[in-house]
Amino acid sequence: MRKLIFYSLLLIILSSCGKSGNGELTGVLNRHKFYQPDPYGMVYIPAGSFTMGVGDEDMPFAQVNEPKTITVSAFYMDETEITNNEYRQFVNWVRDSIARTILAQSKPDQFLTSKNKKTGEVYDPPYLNWKTKINWKGTQEMPLLEPMYLPANERYFRKKQLDTRKLFYDYYWIDMKAAASKETSSNGAVNGAWANRSQGFKDRSVYVRHEKINIYPDTLTWIHDYTYSYNDPMTTKYFWHPVFDHYPVVGVNWNQARAFCIWRTQLKESFNRGHSVVTNDFRLPTEAEWEWAARAGNTLSPYPWGGPYTRTAKGCFLANFKPMRGDYSADGGATTTIVGHYPPNDFGLYDMAGNVSEWTLDAYDESSYNFTWDMNPAYFYNAKESDPPAMKRKTIRGGSWKDVAYYIQTSARSYEYQDSAKCYIGFRCVQQYMGSQRGDRTRRQSRVY
């Protein structure tokens, strides 16, 4: 009897101390706390509204950037354009992943991870083991890695050279636009994501797109873009020579820039695996995000630095562009210059005018301001290889080292084809801001050199 009373009292005490909320609506308890630290080398861009488009006379009367008041959510943006050295990290990662895949066929114990040592979880298929170093000059490895190099008859100076034509990045992405475009299901009996949309197919994998793209920059673009100009030194040394490490990467088309963003997300997620930090996707900025970031709150100013002139009071130029007839070097750089060389705008962003033009996520349409929404507008279209050229136009912003002052204005817009690489187009990434439970953000780390 005493045991019965004891166990009854113990049951009452445990039930009263439980975290059930005493029958009240409390939400799911014991959720992991989340915070979003500032990504390295990125600047926090606050949410806000502004008038997107020309703030002054439309000089060429093109009417491709008609004024429109819009609102943009908060996000992070790279404080500088992606540099040669940063893009080289992507190239080296792809190179190493291909090499590890080849070596894993003969040495799976060294180059594959098939089981989690802590939890005992079996990976199917197994992951590449990035902890094992590659012995590029090893007697066993060299014959296996031979297909990655140029054939003997194509090598220069009789040295083994990596065949950059084989550096393909293989990745997948989910086409949310295609999934959301389906009409509402008649039965609605679909569990999980997109449950209120008709799949049109029994298997949702149809919305997972597979891409395989060569990611090595077009190093011949300096000669291709300016045939009757001696740009050979830039061609042979610009991407790989250490002196150009902190110059903006060029010769990268829109597809390659987008692949870089997906890889950057993958790189961060691999580090955050097992942590409470959730990685937001890195991506190219929308046209509206880019212009809001470039204006930095100076909504009526034609330039990112908040004034109507391209010089300071002492006569120094504020950006790398073409200030005079053929006098490219008057501003301190004949072609591209090191990133962060000129003063930042009020948001802390460098080179939002000049140096290199920048890819945006948006497809280009002369009238897109008229039919896009006024809340985070975006006109995204992933053109296929079979689509006509007009569908492959992507918006570029900011102007470059070769452009006159008009084209480095915050409202000026132009386009280039998504499969074209130019010596005057680069890019930078953004990441959506999700807020923080801590109420503050970690100290931003700068990468200006």
N, C-alpha and C positions, 0 to 999 in steps of 0.2 A: 504494500500500500504506500509505504514511504517512497519507494522507487517510482511509483506511478505519479505521486505528487511532485517529486523532484523533476522528472522528465516533462511533466506538464508545465511547471514553472519555467524550465529551461526553454521549452518551445515558445512560450509566450514572450520571454525576453528576446529570443532570437528574431521572432517575427516583428517585434516592435522596433528592433534595431536595424532591420533590413532596409535596403535602399529602394523600396518599392514606391516611395512617395506617398505612403499612407492613403492610397486610393485616389490621389490628386493627379491632375494632368501636369507632369513635370518634364515631358520630353525624354529622350533616351539619355540615361545617365552614363557616367564613366566614358564619355567620348574623349578621344585624343585631342589635346590642345593643338592648335595650329597657328603658326605664324609664318609670314613670308618675308624672309630677309632680302635686303637689296642685292640683286645679282651683281657679281663683280663687274666693274667697268660700266655699269648702267646708271642712269639718272632717273629719279622719280619724276614723272610728269603728272601734275594734278589734273583732275577733271575740270571741265569748264566749257563755256559757250563762246563762240566767236563768229564773225562774218567771214565765211570761206569764199575766196575769190578776190577779184581785183578791188583794191581800195582807192584806186586813182583811175586815170584815163586808160582805156584799153587801146594802147598805141597801135598795134597791128590790126585792130578791129576784127580779131579772130573770133571773139565771143565764145571761147571755149572754157572760160572760168568766170561765169556769171555769179555775182554775189548771192550768198545764201547763208542764213544764220543756222548753225548746227550746234549740237552738244556732243562732247567727246568724253568717254569714261577715262579714269586714271590708268596709267600704264607706266612701264619702264622702257627706256630707250638707251641704246648704246651711246655713250657720250662722244664717240668718234666713229668714223667708218671702220668696217672690218679691215684689218691690215693684212699685208702679205704674210707676216709671221703667224697670225691667228688662223688664216685660211690654210697655211701650211700644216698646222696641227690636224686639220681635217684631212688633208691629203695623206699625211703620214699615218693617220688612223686607218684610212681605207687601205693603204698599202700593207700595213701590218695585219689587218683582218684577213686580207687575201692570202698573205703568207702563212698565217696561222691555220687557215682553212686547209691549205695544201699540206702543211706539215702534220695536221691532225689525222690525215688519212694513214700515215705510217707510224705516228707517235701519239695515239689518242690519250694515253695516260698522262702525257706532259702538256698537251695543248687543248684538252677538253675537260670540262667539269660536268660530271654526270650526276653528282649527289651533293646535297647540302650536308656538310660535316656536323653542323650543330643540330639540325632538326631531323636529319635522315631523309629529307624529301628527295625523291628521284626526279631528275630533270629529263624530260623526253620531248623534244630532242635536247641533247646536252648543249651547254654554253661553251664558247671559246674561253680558254683560260689565259687571261691577260697577265698573270703573274710570271709565267714562264718566259724568259727572255729568248729572243730569236738570235741564234748564232749565224749571221749572214755569211760568214766566211768559213763555216764548219764544213768539214769534208763530207759529212752525211747530208747536210742541209743544202749545200750549193747545187748538187745535181737536181734535187727536188724543186728548187726555186728558180731554176734556169728558165722556165716559160715566162717568168715575170720580166725578163730582161730583153733588150733588143736583140734580134738575130745578129750574128757576127758580121754579116755584110752591111748592116745598117749602123754599126757602132762607129763613133768618132774617136780618133786617136787610139783605137784598139782597146778601149776601156769598156768594161761592162757597164751598161747604162739601163736604168729602169725604163720599161716600155710604158709610157704614160697613157697610151691608148687603151691599156687594160685596167686602168684604175676606175672601176665601176662601183658606184655605191648602190646597193640593193636595199630598198626600204618599202614600207607599206604606210598608207595613211587612210583615214576614214573620211569618206565623202559625205559629210553631214548635209550638205545642200541637196544631194540626190536623195538621201533618206527622208528629209523633211518635205520634199516636193510631192510625195505621194499623198493621195487623198485618204480621208479617214476610213479605217477599216469598217466593214459592215458588221462583223461579229466582235471586233475588239479583243479577241481572245489571244493576245500575244503578250507574253511575260517579258519583263525587263525593259531595257531602253527602247525608245520609239514604240512603246506599246499602243499609243493612241494614233499611230499612223499605219496605213496599209503598207505592208512590205512589198507587195507585188510579187514577191518570191518567198518560198519557204525558208530559204537560207539567207541570213543577213550578210553573209560574207560577200555578197555581190556588191556591197557598198565599201568594201575594203579594196582600195586601189593599190596595185603593185607597180612600182617605178624602178627602173634601172638606168642610171645615167652616169656618163663619164664626168668626173668632177675636176679634172685638171684644167687650169685656166688656159685660154687661148693666148699663148705667148707671142704669136705672130700678128696680133691685132694692131700693134703699133705700126707695122708696115702696111697691113691691110687697110687701115683707116686713112693713112696718109702715104699713098704710094710714092709720090714725088717729094719725099722728105727723108733725110738720112736719119732714121730712128733705130738703126741696128743695135747700138749699145743698150737701148732700153729693151729691145726684143730679147737679147741674149742674156741679160742680167737682171731685169726688173723683178722677177718673181723669186729667184733663188739667192741672189747676192745679199749678204748681211747688211750692206749699206741701205738697202731698200726695205728692211724688215718692218719698219713702222710707217711705211707709205701705204696708202689705201690699195687694196687688191683691185685689179681691173682684169678685163678679159674673161669675166664671169657672166654668163647669161642668167636670165630670170630663173630658169629651171635649176641651175646650179646653186644660185643664191637661196632658193627655197629648200633645196636638199640640205644645204649647210644648216639652216634653221632647224630642220627635223633632226639632223645628226646632233646638233647642240642640245636639243631636248633629250635625246637618247643618252648623251654623255652625262648630263646632269642627273637623270633618273637612275643611271647605273650607280652613281655615287650615293644618291639618297635612298637606295633600296634598304629597307629595314629601319628607316628613320621616320619621324612624324612629319617631316617637311614634304609637302606635295609640290611637285614641279609643274608650273604652268608651261604650256607650250611656248617655245620661241618661234617667232614668225617674222615675216616682213611687215612693216607698218602699212596701214591703209593710207590712202591719199589724205584723208581728213586728219588722221593722227599725225602724219608727217607735217602738214601745214600748221596744225595747232602747236606742235613742238617747236617748229621753226620760228613762229611768231613770238613765243614765250611771253604771252600776255600783251604784247605791243600790237594790238589788233589793227591799228591804222597805219603802221609803218610798213614800207615796201620791203625792208631788209631785216634780217634776223637780229641785228645789233640795235634796233630801235630808232633808227634815224633815216633820213631821206638821201644821205650821201654815202659814197663808197670809200671816202677818206676820213681820217681823223682831223682834228683841228691843226695838227702838225703836218698834215699832208701825207700820212702813211695810209696805204691801202688796208682795208679790213677783211679782204678775202683774196683767194687765189683764182683769178679769172683773166679775161683778156681786156685790160683797161684801155688800151689804145690800139691804133692800127698796126698790127703786127708786133707790138711791143709786149710780148707775153711776160717778160721778166721784170717789168716795171713794178709788179707787186711782190717780188721776191722769189718767184718760182716760174721757170719757163714752161714746165709741164706740171705734173703732180708734185706736191710737197709733203713733208712729214705731217701726220695727223696732229691736230692740236697746236699748230703753229700760230694760228690767229686767235684773237680773244673769243671766248665763248659767249653765247647769248644769255639771257637772264635765267634760263632753265639750266644752264651749265653744259649746253651742247656745243660741240665744236664743228666747224665746217659745214653748217647747214646751208651755207651759200658758197658755191665754188668748190675748188679742188676736184671732186668728181661728182657727177650726177648720181642719183641713188634710185635703185629699183623700189617700187612700192608693190603692195599686194594687188592693187586694183588693175583691172583691165581698162584700156583707154577708150573712151567714147566722148566725142565733142559735147554731147548733151547730158552726160551722166549726172551733172549737178541738178538737173531738172527732175529726174525720175528716181534718184536715190532718196532714202529716208533722211530726216533731219536729226536722227539720233544714231551716232556711230555709223555714218553712211559708208558703205563699201560696195563696190561693183566688182565682184570676183567671178572669174570665169577661167577654168582650167582647159585651155584649148588642146585639142587632139592634133596629132601629126597631120591628119587628113583635112583639118579645118582650113578655110581660106585665110590668107595673110591678115585680112582685116580683123579676124577673131583672135589673132596672136599678138595684138598690140598691148603692151603693158606700160603703165604710166611711170615716167621718171621725173624726179624733182630735184631742185637745188642748183642746177647749172653746174658747169665744170670749169676747168682751167682754160678751155678753149672758147668759152662763151662770153659774149658782151654783157654789160651790166644788167640789161633788161631780163636776161634769162636766169640770173641768180636771185631774182626777187622771190619772195615767199609764195606769191600767187601764181608765178609762171609755171606752166606745165607742158610737158612734151611726152613723146612715147618712143619706144623701140620695140622690136619684135622679140618675143620671149626666148627664141632660140638663137638670138644674135648676141655676140659678145663684142664690146667696144673698149677702147683704151681710155675712155673718159666716163665710164659707168662703173660704180661700185655699189655697195649696199651697207645697211646696218640693220640690226634686229630689234624687236620689241618683245615685251612680255606683259601680259595683262596683270593688273594689280587686283588682288582679291581681298585686301584688307588684312588686319592683324588683330588677334585677341589681346596682344600685349599693349596695343595702342601706340607703339613707336616702331621705328625701323632701325635696323642695325646701321652702323656707320658705313657710308658709301666708300668703296675703294676705287680710286681713280687709276686709269691706265694711260694717262697722257704722258708723253715721253719728253 
